[in-house]
Every structure is written in structure tokens, then in C-alpha cells.
Amino acid sequence: MSEAVRVAQLGVDPSLASGSNSSSFESEFPLWWGPESPDAHRSGDLLVVAAVARCLGLAPDEAAEWLLGQQQALRFLLCRRLSSAASKSAWVFLAVDRVLGRAIVLKILDVAAAKEARMLAAAAHPNVVLVHDAGVFEGRTYIVLQWCEGRTLSDYARTHSWSEVLERCIETGRALAWCHSLGIVHGDVKPNNVLIHDGRALLADFGLAGRPREFGPIAGTIAYMPPERDHGVWVAAGDVFAFARTAMVALELSAFSTARTRLPAAMLAALDLALADELQHRPTMVELLERLVSAREPAPRHRTRFRANWPDVAFAAAVVGVVSLSLGSGYRLQDLIGPGLAAATAPADPNIERAIELLHAGLPLAAWDEFQAAERLDEVDLERALELARLAVENAESAPASRREEASRVAQMMTLQVVTLAVRRGEADSEDRARQLGRRASSTDAPESAG
């Protein structure tokens, strides 16, 4: 049996088993990668067997039998590719570390540099992802990171009440405040870089982290980048801005997806203050956390919350069948009965219809996050994606001056993503329509820049 077939049967990406010398990504990393393990002969190590079984979904005896047949001396078993940078200069895998005997996240950088690992190690905090090890192999730096089996902050927000989401945001803010006290600017705070593990928020991805500077690169995730980043300014106030946007998106997703409740005005005011264009007008991370904690309303008792939601329960009983047919499988029962029973129901999958709903509700960033998550699951219909892009452009064209920049950025990102989607699927007509929308989106911020 060939290695590729064996790996495919185990549920591993067959491309990782390629041993060819081509320059494609598939040949960059074979199934086993990394330096030689000092105890490689211990293929039957129970910890390693358990980790392989966990990552590949095998029974322990199957994992042990497969490992014994490998006869590999290398340290890492690459089980699944989690992500890769557009420039192909960084790759992230779910892997098994034979030295540590555990499932880990392995980040591989196409340079021999340890800056990110050192930043993570320096920022050790209960709400920062742990770094277990780092090294260099074949001219590439690898970082061995804690594996968080939970999901991102956005995923968490779709199935939890806003008060629970706020707690996770506050935990993230504490990690950032700690980093700032050490003179570290994270530089890429966004929902996908906040992981939820064992009910706790962990700040991840320190790939852009560094010391404050006034002449740095113009880099980051555009939807969450502070205005001064356009001029290469990297300061702690930029993290405050990105954190506020991240928290706003997560809270809006929660309020929209679960109880459909209004968020407390004091909390929104605190986040709005952190989104000031002028960095000197923003609070510090510590000051913002104090405002969020003071604005937090105590969660009502379960009995009170359940009694308050009885009209919703009656409504759900009457129309749940109609709703399921009209809004599709993505609509969940807790959308109708409130967040109290969210934990007892299955997690929600993001979908394009909810992204359209979020745009109609005037929440462009939350819509963008939902669209991205749906695309990662390959659950995007191209026609509906074009409809979403059209709505995003119209939203940007009609947005008030205070929200114009945010709406315009979202519209431009959405149209560009739909163009990419159309090209990938070979739909020339859809590509042309998306490009036309892209030209409209690019012009939405023209009046402000002219002024």
C-alpha cells in the first residue's frame, strides 16, 4: 500500500505524504517532518499513541499498529494543515510531537528566526497561547504551540450570550494589557486570533508582534487595523482599536445570533471611545477594561431569564417548522428561545444567509466575519455571495460619515473575496459582476479622501 493511500485512509491530507521534489506546497512538507527525535525507537509510547489516535480519529490499537509500521525517526507527524499564509511563508499544522508525547499546533516559518517564539514566551499569561518549544530545521523556524481544541471567538459568539462573550473579551483584554506592560504590541488582534479553550480566551498569533515603533510595516488585517497603521505607526493604542472592533463584532454576532437583545449602551460607549481615529483620544487597555467591567450588567438568574423568555418559547413552538424551512438549517432553536439553552444545543455553523441578515441589520464587520467563516466551510453559494457583496456596497454608499470608512473597507474586502471565489470556480460572468461591484466599492471612500 502506498504512503499516500495509507494516509488518505487515516484521514490525513494525502498531499502531506508527497515525497516528490517539485516546488509546490504539497512537496514542501512530507508526512513526517522536523529534526530527529532522540527516542524515535519508542514508536509504541502510550502518550504518542494516544495523541495520534486523537488527531487522526483512530482507535488506540489502530494508532499503535500504524505507528509501529512507520519506522520514522523524525519528531513531528503532520496530521492536518490548519492554515497557510498567502505568501506561502508560514504554515500551521495540527501535529503530534513525539518528544512531548502530545497533540500540538506546529507553526513553520520560511525563515530562520525566533522572534515570534520569543515574543510568545515573554508574554506568558493565563490568556495567551502557550509556546512549548521552538527550533530551526532545514532553514525554517518551527514553533511548538498549545493545541486549543475549542473554536475562535466568532464561533463562540454564535452560540453564547453576550455576557459570556464579554467575559471572553475581557480575558483577551487582560492578555493585551499584560503585553503592553511588557512593551509588546500584538499588531493583529482580530476574532480569529482569539481562541476559546476550556471556556477561557487565549490570545494567539504573535507573528506581527513587536516593540512600539513609528516607522513600521503597513501590515495586519485590514478590517481591524487602526488608522495610524496606514502610516506605519505601531503602538499599544492600535491594539486598543483592534480589540474594540474585535469585541464589537463578537458581541454583535452574539446579540444577533442568540437572544436578539440590545447591548448595554454604556458598554457600546466604552468601545466607541476606543475606536477614535486619533490614537491619543483612545483609552489605554487597562482603562478600557475598567469601563467594560463597570458597564457589565450582572447576568439574571436562570429562573428569571427563562420566565422572561416564555413568549419566545411559545412562538418557537408555533413556528419552528416554518422558520426551519424558510431560513435553512443554519437557524437554531436558541435563536428563538434565548441564550439560556444555548449550551444544550449543537454549535451553529456560519452561513451566507446570516451574513446577509447582519448586513441588513447594519453590522458590516459582523457580516464580513460570518462570510469568511462560511467560506472556510465551503458553504457559500456564488449567487448569494454576489447578493451579499451588492448589499455591502450599497451599505457603504449610504453609510453616515462616522461609519463610512468601516463600511467601505468591508465592501471592498467582500467584493474582492467574491471575485476570488468566482475565479476559483471558473464563473466568468460572476467574476465580471463582482469586479463591477468592486469598482463601486473602491469609490465609496473617495468623497472623504477628496475632502
Salt bridges, closest charged atoms under 4 A:
GLU3 OE1 - ARG6 NH1 3.36
ASP13 OD2 - ARG81 NH1 3.81
GLU28 OE1 - ARG140 NH2 2.45
ASP39 OD2 - ARG42 NH1 3.43
ASP45 OD2 - ARG42 NH2 2.84
ASP97 OD2 - ARG75 NH2 2.78
ASP110 OD1 - ARG140 NE 3.06
GLU116 OE2 - LYS107 NZ 3.06
ASP133 OD2 - ARG75 NH1 3.05
GLU149 OE2 - ARG54 NH2 1.94
ASP155 OD1 - ARG158 NH1 3.00
GLU167 OE2 - ARG296 NH1 2.40
GLU171 OE1 - ARG168 NE 2.99
ASP188 OD2 - LYS190 NZ 3.93
ASP198 OD2 - HIS197 NE2 3.52
ASP205 OD1 - LYS107 NZ 3.13
GLU228 OE1 - ARG282 NH2 2.76
ASP230 OD2 - ARG409 NH2 3.39
ASP239 OD2 - HIS180 NE2 2.89
ASP335 OD1 - ARG332 NH2 3.17
GLU353 OE1 - ARG384 NH2 2.98
ASP369 OD2 - ARG158 NH2 3.51
GLU370 OE1 - ARG158 NE 2.50
GLU370 OE2 - ARG354 NH1 2.66
GLU375 OE2 - ARG424 NH1 3.59
ASP378 OD1 - ARG425 NH2 3.85
GLU383 OE2 - ARG433 NH1 3.10
GLU387 OE2 - ARG390 NH2 2.60
GLU394 OE2 - ARG390 NH1 2.54
GLU397 OE1 - ARG440 NH2 2.88
GLU405 OE2 - ARG409 NH2 3.48
GLU406 OE1 - ARG245 NH2 3.72
GLU406 OE2 - ARG403 NH2 3.01
ASP429 OD2 - ARG433 NH1 3.97
GLU431 OE2 - ARG435 NH2 3.01
